Amino acid sequence: MPDFCSCGAQLPPDALFCHKCGKPQRDLVQPEIEANTYPSAPPSPVVVNVASPPPRPQPLPLNFHNPIAVRIALVAAVCATMLGFLVFVNWLAAGFFAVYLYSRKTGSQLDPLAGVRMGWMTGVVTYVFATIALTVQQLPDVLSGHPFRTAIEGMRNSPFQDPSVSRMLQTQPGAAILLFLILLFVLVTCLSMAGGALGAKLVGSPKQS
């Protein structure tokens, strides 16, 4: 290595650069960088978020707050009232077809207990329609001043009449009419509930896998 730089400055021993002009005094060797011999980390797995299916909506309870059940009960009750000449059969059929229509409308499969509830709703609505029909039939008697005369005569001529009922009709016609309405309610609702249970058993029961 020269003792003096080309600029005339005296260089100290083993100088790499001139302290005056900055000229390099020897060739600089770039150190080689050893390649990384460590194994590369495996690529992280790609996580794909699969959206879970939305939860199935719970079926509405079978009560008078269920608009679908109420509409179907009304339809079945109207049909049962129009088929009033088929006494007992029309009330049983009302509960059966109410369950059938509800199962087809909602796609839900009713068990016998749910069929009984649907039949009870239908029976209550059917009883209301039956009472309205009986009241309309008694309007001529009310206007003539003899309320319930036709109903009392019909009950007297009934082959199922009990002697105690005959005495009640003669002494307390109002109580006899009230008793008749109570028995009619029990009969209509019970037959409709039986029809609903039968309908759930035949067309609405959950399928066994």
GUBA-253712 format. One line per 4 residues: number of its first residue (from 1); their letters; for each residue x, y, z of C-alpha. Coordinates in Angstrom, 3 decimals. Example, Ala and Ser with C-alpha at 12.3 -4.5 7.8 and 13.67 -1.06 7.14 Angstrom:
2
1) AS) 12.300:-4.500:7.800  13.670:-1.060:7.140
***
This chain:
209
1) MPDF) 0.000:0.000:0.000  1.543:3.467:-0.854  2.466:5.798:1.972  1.083:8.819:0.144
5) CSCG) -2.197:9.375:-1.666  -2.340:10.798:-5.128  -3.457:14.049:-3.550  -0.126:14.247:-1.673
9) AQLP) -1.505:13.425:1.768  0.523:11.017:3.910  -1.465:7.926:4.717  -1.358:6.088:8.029
13) PDAL) -0.566:2.386:7.958  -3.362:0.103:6.687  -5.553:3.064:5.718  -8.531:2.141:3.596
17) FCHK) -9.363:5.698:2.572  -7.486:8.937:2.254  -8.287:11.116:5.217  -7.987:14.183:3.010
21) CGKP) -9.715:13.401:-0.273  -11.503:10.190:0.655  -10.005:8.140:-2.185  -10.000:4.389:-1.481
25) QRDL) -6.546:2.957:-1.101  -7.293:-0.738:-1.679  -9.950:-2.847:-3.334  -12.752:-3.676:-0.963
29) VQPE) -13.931:-7.264:-1.105  -17.672:-7.650:-0.563  -18.172:-10.471:1.928  -20.368:-13.246:0.665
33) IEAN) -23.596:-13.729:2.537  -24.216:-17.346:3.241  -27.518:-18.605:2.089  -30.033:-19.382:4.809
37) TYPS) -29.847:-23.100:5.350  -32.764:-23.195:7.818  -35.898:-24.941:6.511  -38.641:-22.541:5.584
41) APPS) -41.764:-22.553:7.669  -44.668:-24.414:6.112  -47.348:-22.164:4.656  -50.166:-21.447:7.044
45) PVVV) -53.399:-23.174:6.089  -56.042:-21.019:4.516  -59.098:-20.869:6.758  -62.331:-20.545:4.823
49) NVAS) -65.236:-19.315:6.859  -68.201:-21.449:5.881  -71.393:-19.718:6.838  -73.589:-21.996:8.909
53) PPPR) -77.161:-22.353:7.656  -79.640:-20.065:9.388  -81.581:-21.739:12.206  -84.944:-23.120:11.252
57) PQPL) -87.767:-20.902:12.504  -89.724:-22.433:15.324  -93.354:-23.223:14.474  -95.954:-20.958:16.006
61) PLNF) -97.864:-22.383:18.977  -101.325:-23.686:18.238  -103.516:-21.092:19.901  -105.690:-18.154:18.922
65) HNPI) -102.568:-15.975:18.480  -101.564:-18.120:15.493  -103.121:-16.375:12.452  -102.744:-19.391:10.161
69) AVRI) -104.424:-21.719:12.655  -107.247:-19.220:13.237  -107.937:-18.840:9.507  -107.994:-22.597:8.980
73) ALVA) -110.264:-23.081:12.015  -112.658:-20.486:10.543  -112.728:-22.272:7.182  -113.365:-25.652:8.821
77) AVCA) -116.063:-24.168:11.072  -117.891:-22.587:8.134  -117.828:-25.890:6.259  -119.108:-27.770:9.320
81) TMLG) -121.938:-25.257:9.748  -122.938:-25.605:6.093  -122.998:-29.391:6.580  -125.237:-29.074:9.628
85) FLVF) -127.544:-31.814:8.341  -124.691:-34.302:9.004  -124.978:-34.010:12.768  -121.918:-35.228:14.710
89) VNWL) -120.102:-36.217:11.505  -119.602:-32.598:10.468  -117.984:-31.702:13.811  -115.681:-34.714:13.673
93) AAGF) -114.750:-33.889:10.080  -114.093:-30.237:11.002  -111.264:-31.180:13.367  -109.857:-33.725:10.906
97) FAVY) -109.685:-31.357:7.948  -108.410:-28.480:10.086  -105.343:-30.563:10.949  -105.013:-31.698:7.340
101) LYSR) -105.134:-28.145:5.985  -102.756:-26.819:8.643  -100.189:-29.521:7.910  -100.334:-28.825:4.182
105) KTGS) -100.263:-25.052:4.623  -97.305:-24.848:7.019  -95.452:-28.023:6.051  -95.221:-28.961:9.739
109) QLDP) -96.146:-32.429:10.933  -98.448:-32.412:13.941  -98.442:-35.057:16.627  -101.760:-36.229:18.146
113) LAGV) -101.506:-33.751:21.040  -101.071:-30.849:18.611  -103.966:-32.278:16.596  -106.142:-32.171:19.717
117) RMGW) -105.237:-28.493:20.246  -106.032:-27.678:16.624  -109.301:-29.608:16.927  -110.195:-27.725:20.112
121) MTGV) -109.695:-24.374:18.379  -111.844:-25.549:15.481  -114.488:-26.830:17.877  -114.704:-23.489:19.705
125) VTYV) -115.129:-21.580:16.438  -117.632:-24.161:15.174  -119.639:-23.812:18.382  -119.791:-20.049:17.917
129) FATI) -121.112:-20.492:14.379  -123.608:-23.137:15.537  -124.864:-20.826:18.299  -125.262:-17.979:15.804
133) ALTV) -127.197:-20.290:13.464  -129.491:-21.395:16.318  -130.050:-17.773:17.338  -131.020:-16.836:13.784
137) QQLP) -133.454:-19.750:13.715  -135.090:-18.451:16.911  -135.604:-14.913:15.616  -139.210:-15.591:14.464
141) DVLS) -140.074:-16.896:17.951  -138.492:-13.851:19.585  -140.385:-11.493:17.285  -143.657:-13.317:17.986
145) GHPF) -143.185:-12.978:21.737  -142.469:-16.675:22.394  -138.685:-16.987:22.574  -137.167:-20.453:22.155
149) RTAI) -140.587:-22.010:21.460  -139.275:-23.882:18.409  -136.181:-25.076:20.286  -138.229:-26.236:23.274
153) EGMR) -140.665:-28.114:21.047  -137.774:-29.710:19.219  -136.207:-30.828:22.477  -139.556:-32.223:23.657
157) NSPF) -139.944:-34.237:20.448  -136.397:-35.532:20.575  -136.162:-39.339:20.895  -133.247:-38.902:23.295
161) QDPS) -135.204:-36.745:25.686  -135.010:-37.544:29.378  -138.102:-37.148:31.660  -136.159:-34.774:33.891
165) VSRM) -135.458:-32.615:30.842  -139.175:-32.550:30.048  -139.965:-31.290:33.530  -137.240:-28.676:33.245
169) LQTQ) -138.625:-27.531:29.895  -142.045:-27.064:31.457  -140.897:-25.319:34.624  -137.598:-23.654:33.692
173) PGAA) -137.249:-23.284:29.913  -134.393:-20.802:30.286  -132.317:-23.233:32.348  -133.079:-25.991:29.825
177) ILLF) -131.779:-23.817:26.962  -128.636:-22.995:28.974  -128.054:-26.681:29.677  -128.544:-27.442:25.993
181) LILL) -125.926:-24.842:25.021  -123.451:-26.270:27.535  -123.979:-29.805:26.270  -123.671:-28.562:22.697
185) FVLV) -120.333:-26.920:23.511  -118.994:-30.110:25.093  -120.206:-32.230:22.199  -118.868:-29.978:19.430
189) TCLS) -115.451:-29.434:20.998  -114.951:-33.073:21.998  -115.833:-34.356:18.530  -113.608:-31.746:16.894
193) MAGG) -110.739:-32.669:19.203  -111.238:-36.343:18.349  -111.194:-35.467:14.654  -108.030:-33.420:15.131
197) ALGA) -106.266:-36.277:16.898  -107.351:-38.656:14.143  -106.126:-36.265:11.469  -102.748:-35.876:13.169
201) KLVG) -102.439:-39.648:13.440  -103.225:-40.246:9.779  -101.769:-37.263:7.912  -99.831:-35.128:10.349
205) SPKQ) -97.750:-37.422:12.538  -93.941:-37.122:12.272  -92.518:-39.725:9.920  -90.367:-42.344:11.531
209) S) -86.891:-42.539:9.959
***
